[in-house]
Amino acid sequence: MNVPLTYRKRVITQDDLSFIRKVIDDYQSEGRSVISRRLCEAWDWRQANGHLKDGVCRGLLLQLERNQLVTLPPRIIDNNNNAKRRRKTQATFDFFPTPLNAVLANLAPIELRQVRRTPEEKLFNALVREHHYLGYTHLVGEHLKYLVYAGDRLLACFAFSSAPYAIDCRDIFLGWSQEARERNRHLLAYNSRFLILPWVRVPHLASHLLRRIAKTISGDWQTLYHHPILWLETFVDTEKFAGTCYRAANWTFLGLTSGRGTKSKSQKQLTSIKAMYGYPLVRNYLDKLRNE
């Protein structure tokens, strides 16, 4: 049977394509989100926590449209699903930054508060959008967001998301096969944002928070996504940062990126060189990650 497309390891057959076109026709007037949910329900396409793979399915639909295999209805633009409008609209919250210069030992007890799918998620998004040099990017797939408090004082923001698919220096360090990577990549989490708020001056705070998050993130991930995390990783822009806090927290330097980007076919450096660091959360992480 002719196979039009393989997307995220799901093979889309000619029969699947006919079914997708029928669902698009049936729900044309209700929009793309409804179409993707109906497809997920029909295929029982779900994450490990039971939620529909709605975002993945929408990516599949866009890929099919780019390949001219389906025609999707126009996007429905309203206040709820207009991404551009969301980026421009400032979140409203009661927050008044005040300078903080302190010694770590003198801070009130530090709390790492997981705010994914809570009312405080808007505060996290706004702070990262305003103060992180990369800004805020809407995360897809599995991810967690943290706000860090000392008493009622807000100190920092963390975000962890699904790990990149194939990174040479990491994959060589882990020594896993392609099959093991396919099976176990969900056990890795990528530190996509780390922001000490600019008015906070506390020596050694960053490395302390990295050590703290390493003790709690696997349990938090288990609660939301029903599987643990065994390994953390991140990229550090070598043109802006030295990676001092990661080294101080005993993260391992894995290597440097080429600077060519993930989709470039050129041998020229197109982006800044990134240093990659990794941190295991369990002692037997290599045995578990190499297990096929």
C-alpha positions in Angstrom: 0.0 0.0 0.0 1.3 3.5 -0.8 2.4 5.4 2.2 2.1 9.2 1.7 3.9 10.2 5.0 5.4 9.1 8.2 5.1 11.7 11.0 6.4 11.3 14.5 6.8 7.6 13.9 3.1 7.3 12.9 2.7 5.9 9.4 -0.1 7.6 7.5 -1.5 5.2 4.9 -3.7 5.9 2.0 -6.7 4.7 4.1 -5.7 7.1 6.8 -5.4 9.9 4.3 -9.0 9.2 3.1 -10.3 9.2 6.6 -8.5 12.5 7.4 -10.0 14.2 4.4 -13.5 13.0 5.5 -13.0 14.4 9.0 -11.9 17.7 7.5 -15.0 17.8 5.3 -17.3 16.9 8.2 -15.9 19.5 10.6 -14.9 22.2 8.1 -16.9 24.9 9.7 -15.7 24.1 13.3 -12.0 24.7 12.7 -8.7 23.0 12.8 -8.6 22.4 16.5 -11.8 20.4 16.4 -10.6 18.4 13.4 -7.4 17.4 15.2 -9.3 16.4 18.3 -11.7 14.3 16.3 -8.8 12.5 14.6 -7.0 11.9 18.0 -10.2 10.5 19.4 -10.8 8.2 16.4 -7.2 6.9 16.5 -7.0 6.9 20.3 -3.9 8.9 19.9 -2.9 9.9 23.4 0.0 10.9 25.6 1.2 8.7 28.4 -1.0 10.7 30.8 -4.1 10.0 28.7 -4.4 13.5 27.1 -5.0 13.6 23.4 -1.9 14.3 21.2 -3.7 17.4 19.9 -0.6 19.5 19.2 1.1 16.6 17.4 -2.0 16.0 15.3 -2.1 19.6 14.3 1.5 19.4 13.2 0.6 16.4 11.1 -2.2 18.2 9.5 0.1 21.2 8.6 2.6 18.8 7.2 0.0 17.1 5.0 -1.2 20.5 3.8 2.4 21.5 2.9 2.7 18.3 0.9 -0.5 19.2 -0.9 -2.3 16.1 0.4 -5.1 17.9 2.2 -6.7 21.3 2.3 -7.4 22.7 5.7 -10.1 25.2 6.5 -9.0 28.8 7.2 -7.8 29.5 10.8 -10.6 30.8 13.0 -9.2 34.1 14.5 -10.5 35.1 17.9 -9.3 36.1 21.3 -8.7 32.5 22.3 -6.5 31.1 19.5 -4.8 34.1 17.9 -1.2 33.4 18.8 0.0 36.8 17.6 -2.6 38.6 19.7 -1.5 36.5 22.8 2.1 37.5 22.3 1.2 41.2 22.2 -1.2 41.2 25.1 0.4 41.7 28.5 -0.8 39.4 31.2 -2.4 41.2 34.2 -1.1 40.4 37.6 -0.3 42.1 40.9 3.4 42.2 40.9 5.8 44.9 42.0 9.5 44.2 41.6 11.8 45.5 44.3 15.6 45.2 44.4 16.9 42.3 46.5 20.6 42.2 47.6 21.1 39.3 50.0 23.2 36.4 51.1 21.8 33.0 50.2 21.8 31.7 53.8 19.8 34.8 54.9 16.9 34.2 52.5 13.5 33.0 53.7 12.9 29.3 52.9 13.1 28.9 49.1 10.1 27.3 47.3 10.1 26.0 43.8 6.5 26.3 42.7 5.4 24.3 39.6 2.9 26.6 37.8 2.1 24.7 34.6 -1.7 24.6 34.2 -2.2 27.0 37.2 -3.2 30.6 37.4 0.4 31.6 37.9 1.4 30.3 34.5 0.5 33.7 33.0 2.9 35.4 35.4 5.7 33.1 34.4 5.0 33.7 30.7 5.0 37.5 31.2 8.3 37.5 33.2 10.1 35.4 30.7 8.7 37.4 27.8 9.9 40.7 29.4 13.2 39.7 31.0 14.8 36.7 29.3 17.1 37.5 26.4 15.4 34.8 24.2 11.9 36.0 25.2 9.0 33.7 25.6 8.2 30.9 23.2 5.0 28.8 23.5 6.2 25.3 24.6 4.6 22.2 23.0 4.8 18.7 24.1 5.6 17.7 27.7 6.9 20.7 29.8 6.9 22.2 33.2 7.3 25.8 34.4 8.5 26.9 37.8 8.4 30.2 39.8 10.9 30.4 42.6 10.0 32.2 45.8 11.8 33.1 49.0 8.9 33.8 51.3 6.8 36.2 49.3 9.7 37.5 47.2 9.9 36.2 43.6 13.4 35.2 42.6 13.6 33.2 39.4 11.8 31.3 36.6 12.6 27.8 35.2 11.2 26.0 32.2 11.9 22.4 31.2 10.6 20.7 28.1 11.0 17.7 25.9 14.6 17.1 24.9 15.9 17.7 21.3 15.7 14.6 19.2 19.3 14.0 18.1 22.4 15.9 19.5 25.7 14.3 18.6 27.7 15.2 21.7 24.8 14.1 24.0 24.1 10.9 22.1 27.9 10.0 22.1 28.1 10.6 25.8 25.1 8.5 26.6 26.2 5.8 24.2 22.7 4.7 23.3 21.6 3.3 20.0 19.1 4.9 17.7 16.5 2.3 18.8 17.2 3.1 22.5 16.9 6.9 21.8 13.6 6.3 20.1 12.3 4.4 23.1 13.7 6.5 25.9 14.1 10.1 24.8 10.9 11.0 26.8 13.0 10.3 29.9 15.1 13.4 29.2 14.2 17.0 29.9 15.7 20.1 28.4 16.2 23.3 30.5 14.8 25.7 27.9 14.6 28.8 30.1 16.4 29.8 33.3 16.0 33.4 34.5 17.2 35.0 37.7 15.1 38.1 37.8 17.3 41.2 37.0 16.6 43.0 40.3 17.7 39.9 42.3 21.4 39.9 43.5 22.1 36.8 45.5 25.5 35.1 45.0 25.4 31.4 44.3 21.6 31.4 43.9 21.7 30.0 40.3 23.7 26.9 41.1 21.7 26.4 44.3 18.5 26.4 42.4 19.9 23.9 39.8 20.7 21.5 42.6 17.2 22.0 44.1 15.4 21.4 40.9 17.3 18.2 40.3 15.7 16.8 43.4 12.1 17.5 42.6 11.6 17.6 38.8 11.2 13.9 38.3 8.4 13.6 40.8 6.7 16.7 39.3 7.0 15.2 35.8 5.6 11.9 37.1 2.6 13.7 38.6 1.7 15.5 35.3 2.9 13.0 32.6 3.0 9.7 34.4 6.7 8.9 33.9 9.9 9.9 35.6 12.9 12.0 34.2 16.3 10.4 34.4 18.5 13.1 32.7 18.5 16.9 32.4 20.3 18.9 29.7 20.7 22.4 28.5 22.5 24.7 26.0 24.5 27.7 27.0 25.3 30.5 24.5 29.1 30.8 24.6 28.9 34.3 23.2 26.9 35.5 26.3 27.6 33.1 29.2 30.3 31.0 30.6 28.1 28.2 32.1 29.5 28.9 35.5 26.3 28.0 37.5 25.9 24.7 35.6 29.5 23.7 36.3 29.1 24.7 40.0 26.0 22.5 40.2 28.1 19.6 38.8 26.5 19.5 35.4 28.8 17.8 32.9 30.1 19.6 29.8 29.2 17.4 26.8 30.6 19.4 23.9 29.9 22.4 21.6 27.4 22.7 18.8 28.5 23.6 15.2 26.5 26.8 15.0 24.9 25.7 11.7 21.4 25.3 13.1 19.2 22.2 13.0 18.0 22.5 9.4 20.9 24.1 7.6 22.6 22.2 4.8 25.5 24.8 4.8 28.8 24.2 6.4 29.0 27.8 7.5 28.3 29.0 11.1 24.9 30.6 11.1 24.2 30.9 14.8 26.2 31.3 18.0 28.1 28.3 19.3 26.3 26.6 22.2 27.9 24.6 25.0 25.9 21.6 26.0 25.6 20.4 29.6 23.9 17.3 31.1 23.0 16.1 34.5 21.9 12.5 35.5 19.1 12.2 38.1 19.7 8.5 39.0 22.8 6.5 39.4 22.0 3.8 36.8 20.8 6.3 34.2 23.0 4.8 31.5 21.7 1.3 31.9 18.1 2.6 31.8 18.6 4.9 28.8 20.5 2.3 26.8 17.8 -0.3 27.4 16.0 -1.1 24.2 
